[in-house]
Amino acid sequence: MATIQEAMAAAVAHHQTGRLAQAAALYHAVLDAMPGHADAAHLLGVVHLQSGQPDRAATLIRGAIQQNHRVADYHDNLGSALKALGRLEEAVAAHRQAVRLRPEFAQALYNLGNALEALGRLEEAATAFRQAAARRPGYARARFNLGNVLAALGQRADADDAYRAALADDPTFVEAHANRGSLLLALDRPQDAAAALARALALRPDHAPALSNLAAARLALGDRDGAESAARHAIASRPDLADCLLRLGEVRQRTDRLGAAADAYRAALALNPALAEAHANLALVRQGQGLLDAAELGNRRALALDPSLTDVRSNQAYLLLFRPGVTAAAVLEAHRDWDRVHGAPHRGRWVKPGKATSGKGPLTVAILSGDFRRHPAGLFAVRTVEALPAHDIRLLLYANQTESDDVTDRFRKAAARWIPVAGQPDAEVASRIRHDRPDVLIDLAGHNARGRPGVFARKPAPVQVAWSGYMATTGLAAMDALVADRHHVPDGMEAFYAERVLRMPNAFIAYDAPGDDTELPLTPPPSLSGEPVTFGSFNILTKLNDDVLAAWAAILQRVPDSRLLMKTKALSCPVTADLWRVRLAAASIDPGRVTMVGATNSLDHMRRCASVDVALDPFPFSGSTTTLETMWMGVPVVTLPGETFSSRHSLAFLTVAGVEGCIASDPADYVDRAVAWASAPQRLAELRRTLRSRMAAGPLCDGNRLAAALAAELRALARPH
């Protein structure tokens, strides 16, 4: 017996110092001498588990349990072996038995949490990790895993607390610093994220995920060079990691280098063809380059890999608006498809409409947007929002953004309360709104970037209204109304909207123009001074299709010395500009007659608008901001409206401003009208002199007039008679 005890002591000593072969030999010797020795069988099983042989480990540890089923360690290590074999339910049962035998067994609780997490039972896993941390002071690993599970559950504030607790236990815990940085990035706290990631990198300079996330943080902070440097360092550290290439693509995409971004995404997909995010991001690049078929294919591939990607399904519905021949019925069906997949699961938990009230006291209206800033949606809404409090409206503004500017300051001043929600999950934002109990909740983004359709699908307010930021039906059964006008939604078209249509008296927005007459003086049409007639397009390339190019080719052919200016930020990318020169040539448009300009500041953009004689609106997706900007500089916009909301912006704005001669009935008429304007320099000059003042004094820029009409409609919805 003394010999066996000595052999076991020596085996354990080898085992504890990592000399597994020597330990295994001695455990075998003990078992040869005493086949029923439970500890030897158990520890030999542990050696096999550590050596990557979980099947042999499970057999040996089960043998130990048959000899003595009251030892908690045996069950705990059996659970670890079963987890390694993928037998997760059995692993959970084994770890639970270990805890039953020894309730204070922190490691067994930790291992139980890991098995439950692998099963996707995240709430139970969080409970197990909490219990493990409570039973062992300084158990940084348990707190770290708790943070990971809470982050996956969307409980981001609690996850941050868990990571900070893990780091208090172990300030050198690299993964905790790195994962906390990733979490803070998701919370739209890039400054804090960069600091956490820097601490991880100080401990391990080649930590590729931390470098990758640092690139995103620096990009969010406006440090484009630093972002690219971090992304390249991440790739150098882990050239086999597709996520690092994904981040490099995002950096390039945000800096309008679309061709280089596409190269990075393709490289990521070469490493991992199942990376749904890379397919989705490549689709966005192709969309920005005006390659709709490639964009749609990328979205479909992303959704096939991960059907839960709500933003990709939103983008797929949005892409339909650009398709020639698109119908209002098809638009409605595409947007309802989003709701069937992502909205329907939340029905049954909606906030119910309250009883009609006397109507006394202010109406509380909440607005959720990521564009309370100098952005088209913000500039369409700010004058009206500023005027709403004067019409007995109490405003709660939920800001899905972290940046701010002078327009943000105006929104904040109008608000009774300003509530930041950037980085918060949809369920958390919906819960916050439900707690605040607004009478009406307004959406300013729809399925656009920074939109939160997942919040509106949960219906946290009794009345929900879409306005200004999205140019189609939302398709949501939870959305009660859509703010429109008779120009965008003519009588008889209501059936093609999931929402009740609220028609404003004139236009559905009130434009807040940039600059003043000193910064942006009115200038004569270029052709009046003997320059060649210049046509202009200031729209994103996604809106340009073969039908549009054919019309432009006909216009340029009929005005032989004329030129075309194309200005949009995607043309900052040389690869994209070259692609479009080829496409223009294929459409019989001489690229030598075309000037391409990329991104500029807003005032320079407006001056470029003034540098053309006639603006050419794309179809079927009309300009909105670009039309208003061009009109503000006194330039006519020739447009061809269809039946969809997004095809009728220019029609609406031109009609409300009283501009005649611009609205075509078919492509041939579109060409005729553009040529007619180009042939009438005095008519162009007269429009330059008068259009801005007409817009400024009329309903297109009258936020108070629109606020009065909107307030009345909202009150009728919320407080029906």
N, C-alpha and C positions, 0 to 999 in steps of 0.2 A: 504493500500500500504506500509505503514511504517512497518507493521508486516511482510510482504513478504520480504521486503528489509532486515530486521533484520534476518529473517530465512535464507535467501540466504547467508548473511555474516557469520552467524554461521556455515552453511553447508560448506562453502568454507574453513573456519578455520579448521573444522574437517578434511576435505578432504586433506588439505595441510599438516597436521600432521599425515596422515595415518590412521585416524579413519574412515574407509570406511563405516562401518555399520551406525554410527551416521550421517555421511554425507548423506547417501542414504535415511535415514528416513526423514530428513529435506527436501531433494529435492522432495521426494514423497509428503510431506505435501504441499510444494509450488505448485506442479502440481495438487494436489487435489483442492487447492484454485483457481488456475489459470491454467487450462489445456493447454493453449497455451504459457506458459512461456518457451521461447526457451533456455535460459541459463540453466534453471533447467533440461530440457530434455537432453540437451547436456552433462552437467556435470554428471547427473545420468548415461548416457551412458558411460562416461569415467570411472565411478566407476565400472560398469559391465565389461568393458574391462580390468580394472586392476584386477578384481576378476576372470578372466578366462571365461567370458561369452560374447564372441564377437558377437554372433548372437543377443542377447538382446541389446548389445551396438549399433549395426548397426541400429536396428529398432528405438531406441530412438534418435540417432543422426540424422537420416534421418527426423524424425519428427521435430527436431529443425531447420534443413535446410529448411523444408517447411514453417516454420514461418519466417525465415530470411536467405536467401541464400547468403548474402553478407559477412558473417563472415568467415574469412579464417580458424580459429581454428576448426570450425565445420567440414569443408571438410578434414582438415588434420587428425583429430581424426577418422572421418569416414574411411579414407584410412587405418589407423592402424587397425581398426576393420575388414575391408575387407581382409587385408593381413593375419590377424590371422585366418580368415575363409578359406584361400587358394584362394580367388578370386582376383588374383594378378593384372590382367588387369584393373579391376574396381578400385583397390587400387591405381594404377598408375594414373588413370584419376582423382580420388579424390584429391590426393596430387598435381597434376598439377593445378587443379582448385584453391587449396589453394594458390599456388605460383602466379597464375594469379591475385588473389585478393590482395595479399600482396607480391610483388616481392622480398622484403628483408627478407622474412620469412625463416630464416636459418633452423629451425627445420623441416619445411615442405620439404625443399630440402633434408635434411638428410633422412627423412622418404621415400621420393621419391627414393633416392638412394638405400635404403634397399629393396624396392619393385622391383625395376629394377634388382638388384642383384639376388633376388630370382627367377626372370624370366630368368636369364642367359644373360641379356642384359648388359654386363659388361662395355662396352664403355660408354653407356648412364649413368650407375650408377656412373662411375668415374666422369663424367661431373657434375652430381648432387652433389656428395660429395665435389668436388672442389668449386662449387658455394656456398655450405653451409659454408665451411671453410672461404671463402672470405667474407661472410656477417657477420660472428660472430668471432671476434678475440678470440683466446684461445679455439676454438672449437676442443678439442683434439679428441673427439669421431669421428667427421667427418673425420679428417685427418687419424685416425686409420683405419676406414672403407675404405677410399681411398687406403691406403696401402694394405689392404687385396685384394681389387679388382685388383689393379695393379699387385700384385704378381700372382693372378690367370690368368691375361692376359699375363704373362711372361715378363712384363716390370719391371724387378727386381731392376734396379738402381733407377727408379722413385719411386718404392714401398719403398725402403730404405729411400729415401728423405721424403716420407710421414710419415713413422714411426718416423723418427728423429724429424720431425715437431710436431707430436703428443706428443712426450716425452719432447720437449721444452715447450709445453703448460702445460704438467702435468708429471713431472719426476717420480711420484709414480704410473703411469699407468702400472700395472703389465702385462696386456695382450699385450700392445705395446712392452714392453721389450721382452716378450716371443715370439711373432710373428716375431719381428725383428731378434731374435736369430735363429729362424727356417729359415727365409729368407737367412741370412748370411751362414747358413749351406748349403742351396741349391746353394749358390754362391761359394761354396768351399772355404769359409773363416772361417775355424774352430776355429782359435784363437779369431777372433772378435765375432763369434757366442757364444763361451764359455763365453766371457765377458758379452755379452748382457743377456744371460741366467742366469748368476750369479747375475746380477742386479734384474732380475725377482724373483729369488729364495731368495734373501735377503729381498724382500718385502713379499713373500709368500713361505716359505720353502717347502710346500707340493704341489706345483704346478706341477701336474703329467706330462703334456705335456712338460713343460720346463725341468723337470728332464729327460724325455725320450730323448729330443733333446740334452741335455747336455751329455748324454751317447754317442750319435753319434759323437759329437764334440770331446770329449775326446778320443774316439777310433781313429778318424782321426788324432789326435795329438800324437798317440802312447801310450796313457795312458790307457792300457787295464784294469788294476785294477780299476782305477777311472771310466771307462766306465761301468764296471759291477756294481759297487757300485751305480752309478746314476740310472742305469736301475732297480736295485732291489728296490731302494728308490721310484722310480716312481710306481712300482707295489704295494708296501706297501701303497702308498698314494691313488692309485685308482686300487684296484684289479679287478674291473669290466671293466677296460679300455683295450681293446684288443691291441691298439696301443703300450701300454707299454710292453706287452709281445712280440710284434713284434720286438721292439727295443732290448730287451734282447736276442732274437733269433739272431739278426744281430750281436750283440757283440760276442756271442758264435761262430757264423759261421765264423766271421773274425779271430777268434783265433783257428780255426781248431777243435773245439769241436762240430762236426757235429751231434752226437747223442743228446747232450744237446740242440743244436739249434733246432733240429726237435721237441723235447719235448715242447719248448717254442712256436713254431709256431702252433703246434697242440692245445696247451692251448689257444692261441689267437683265433683259429678257433672255438673252443668250445664256446667262448664268442660271436664271430661274424663270422658265416660261410660264410658270403658274403664279407669278407675282401680279396679282390683279391690279394693284395700285400703279404699276408701271404701264400696263395696258391702258388704264384710265387716263394717266397723265400724257401718254403718247397721243391718245385720242384728243385731248385738249390742245396739244400742239398742232395736230392736223386740222382741228377746227379753226384755230387761230390763223393758220395758213390758207384757209378757205378750201380745204380738201374734205368735203362733207362725207363722201363714201368711206374714206379711211377713218374718219372720226367715228362714224357710226359702227364700223366693224370693230374698232378698239373698244368702244363702250360695250358692245355685245360680248366680246371676249372677257372683259372684266366682270360683267354680270354673270356669265356662265361659271366663272371661277368663284365669285362671291356675290350671290343674289341679294345680300343685305346692304349693298352699297347704295344708300339712298341718293347721294349726290350724283352718282353715275346715272341712275334711272331718271333723275331730274334732268340731267343734261341730255339724255336721249330724247325725252319729250321736247325739250327746248330746241334741239336740232331740227325737229320737224318743221318749225316755223320758217326755216330758211329754204325749204324745198320748193322748187317751182311746181305750180299746180296744187299746192297744199290747200285743203278745205278746212272750214271751221269744224266740220264733223270729225275729221281725222285728228285735229288738234285736241278736241274734247276727249276723244277715245284714248289718245296717248297719255294725257294727263290723268284720266281716270285709272289708267293702268298703274300709275304710281300709287294712287290711293288704294287700289285693290291689294297691292302687295304690302305697302308700308303704313297705310292709314287704317285699314279695316281692323287690325288687331287692337286698336285703341278705342273702338266704339264700345259703348256700354259704360264707359267711365267718364263720359263728357259732363261738363258742368251744364246743368239744366237751366233754361231761361227762367228768370224769376217772375213773380207776379207783377202786373202793371202797377206803376206807382203814380202818384199825383203829378209827377213831373216837376215838383219843386226842388230847388237846389241844383247845383252843377252836375252835369253828366261826367262821370269819370271815364276817360278814354285812354287806353294804353296803346302805345305804338312800339312794335318790335322791329328793329332795323340794325344792320351793320353799316349803314350809309348815312348816319347823321354827320355828314362831312361834305367836303367839296367833291361830290360824286353826282352823276346824273340823277339818281333817285333822290338824293338830298336836295339838289338844286330845284327839282320839280316840286318838292314838298315844303321847303323851309318857310316860304312866305305865308302859306296857308296855315302851317302849324303855329307860327308866330301870332297869327290872328285868331286862332281858335279860342284862347282864354277869354277874349272879349265877347265871345258868343256863349258864355256860361259853360265852357268845357274845362274840366280839370285834367291835366295831362300827366300821365306816367310814361316816361320814355325808357324803354329797355334797350340798352346799347350793346349790340353784339360786335363791339370794336374796342380797340385800345388806343388807336391814334386819334388825334383831334386837330382841328384847325379853326379858322374864324367862323365857318358855318356851324361847326360843332358848338361853339360858344353861343350862337344864336338859338340853337335848339335847346341847349341847357337852360338858357334864360327863360324860355317859354314854359319849361316843365315845372310842375309842382314837385315832382320827384324824378331824379335821374338814377337809374339802376343799371350798373354794369353787369352784363351777363356773358361776356366773351369767354370762351373756353368751358362754359358750363354745359353739361349734357342736356339734351332736349327734355328729358323727364324732370330734371332739376329746375330748368327754366319754367316749364309748365307748372310745376308745383309752386314756384314763387309767385307766378301770375295768379294762380288759383287762390293763393293765400291773400293776395292784395285785392281781389274781388273787383276788378274794373267792370263797368257796364258793357264796354265795347273794347275789343282788341283788334288793332289794325296791323296788317302785314305790308311792309314796304319793299319786300324782296322776292317773294314767291319762290320759284325754282332757280333763281339766279345765284351767283356767288354770294356767300354770307346769308343766304336765305335759310330759314329754319322751318320748313314745312312740317318737320317732325314735331315741333311744338304745337303748331296749329292743328295737326291731325289729332292731338290729344284734347283739343277743345277746352282750354283752361278758362275761357270766358264764355258767358252765355250768348254773346253776339260777336262774330268774327267777320272782318271786312278786309278785302284785298284792295290795295290802292298804290298806284304810281310807279312801283319798282319793277313790275313784271308785266309783260305785254301779251298776256293770254289768260284764259281761265286757269285757275290753280288745279282744277279737277277734284278738289277736296270736298267730300260730303260734309266736312266740318266747317267749311267756309260758307258763311251765310250770304254775303253780298260782295259785289265787285263795283268799285267806283269807276264809272265810264262817262261817256257823253254820246249824243246822238250820232256823232260822226264816226266814232270807233265801233259802236254797236247800234246799227240802224234798227228801226222797228222791224220786227219779224225775225231777228237773229237771236233772240233770248234763249231759244232751245239749245243753242250750242255753247252754253255756259253753265257750269255746275252751280254757279252762284246766282242769286237775284241781282239783276242789273240796276244799279243806281245811276241815273243819268244826270250829270251836272248841267247847268243851263248852257254853258259854252264849251270850254275845254275841261278835261278832268284833272289838269295840273295848272299851276301858276309858276311861270318860269322866273328864276332869279339869275339875271344875266351877269356875266363877269365884267369887271372893269367899268370905266365911265367914259364919257365923251372925250376926256383929255387923254386917257390911256388908249382908247380905241376910237380915234376920230373917223368919221365917215369919209371915204375916198371915192373918186369917180370910178366907173367901170374901166378896167384896163383897156378895153377895145376902143373907148372914146378918145384915147390919146394916140391912136394909131397902132397899138400893139395887136398882135393876133388875138382872136377870140379864144378865151381860155374856159374850158369846161372843168368842173371839179367834182371829185368824190372824196368825202371825208369819213366814209363808213368802214367798218371792219371788213376784212376780206371774206369772212364767212357769209356776208350778204351778197357777194358777187357770184353770179352763175353764168352759164352759157347764154341764157336769154338776155341778161343784162349786157353782156359783152357784145352780143349781136346788135343790140340797139345802139350801143356806143359806137360800134364800127360804122353803122349807117349814118349816125350824126356826124362823125368826123369826115366821112366821105362826102357828105353834102356841104360841109363847111371846110373847104380844102386846106386853108392855111391855119386852121384852128389847132389848139393843143389841149391836152388833158392833164390835169394835176390829180394825182392819187396821194392822199395823205392819211396814214393810219400807223399806229405804233408798230404793228407787225412788220412793216416795211423797213424798220430799223435793222432788221436781220438781212444781211446780204444774200444768204441762201434763199430766203423767202422772196426777196425782190427779184432775184434771177429766175426763180420758179414762175413768177408772174410775168416777167418779160416774155418767157416762152409761151405762156398761156395767152397773153395779149396777141402775140404774133400769130398763134394758131387761130385766133378769132378775127384775123385780118386787121388788127390794129398795130400800126407801126410803132414799136417801142421807142423809136427816136422822137416821136411826137408826145411822149408821155414823160412827165416829171414825177418821180416818186420821192416822198418825204416821210420820214418816220416820226417818232415821238418828239414833241417839243413842250415847252411850258404853255399854260392856258392862254396867255395873252398873245404869244407868237402864233399859236394855233388860230386864234380869232383873226389875226392879221393875214394869215394864209387863206382863211375863208374869204377875206375881202379881195384877195388877189385873183379871184376867178370872176368871170362874167355871169355864168349860169351854172348852178349846181345840178347834178344828175342823181336823182334818188334811186337806190336799188329797189328791186322787187323780187319776190313778194314780201320781204322784210324791209319795211321802210326805215328811213332815218328818224330819230326822235330828237335826241340832244343835238346831233349834227344839223338837223333841219332848223332847229331854233337858233343855233349859233350862226348858221349861214344867213338866215333871215335877219338876225340882229345886225349883221353887217350890210344889209340892204340887198342881198342877192336872191334872185328867184330860184326856187327848187322845183324842177319838173318831176312829177311823181306819177306812178301808175298803181292805184290802190286795188286791192282784192277784197275778199270777204272776211279775212281774218283780222283780228284786232291789231296785230303787229304790222299789217300791210297798210294801215290807214292813219298813221301818225301825221305824215306830211299833209295829207288831205285835211285832217282836223285843224292843224295849226294854220295852214294857208287860208282855210275857209274862215276861221275865227278872226284872222288878221285882215281879211278882206282882199287878199291877193288873188287876182283872176288870171286865167290863161296858163295855169301850171298843171292842172289835173287832167291826166290823159285817160282815155277809155280803153286803149289797147296799145300794143307796142308800136304800131305804125303812127298812131296819134302822139305817143310819147316822143318819137323822133321828130315829128312835125313841130310840136310845141317847143322843143329844145332849139331847133333850127330857127323858128320864128323869133324867139327871144334873142338869139345870137345876131339876128339880122336887124334888130331894133335898138341901137345904142342909146337913143334919146329916151326910149321907154325904160331901158335899164337905169339910166341916170335918174329919171324921175322916181323910180322905186327906191334907189339909194337914198334919195333925199327925204323920203316920207315914211318908209316902212318902220324904221326903228321907233319913231315917235308914235306911230299908230300902235305898235306892239306895247310900248311902255304905258300908254294911256288906256289901253284896252284890256279885255278880260284875260288875255294870255299871260299877263304879268300881275293881275289883280288878286293877290292872296286873300284879301279881306272879303271880296265878293264870293270867291270860291269857299272860303271858310264858313260864311253864312249859309250857303246852300248845303255844304257837307254836314255842318252841325245839325241842321234841320233834319236831314235824312238819318243821321245817326240817332238822333233823339227819337224819331219815329220808329226806328228798328228796336231800340232798347226799351222804349216806353210806349208800346202800342196802345191805342185808344180802344 
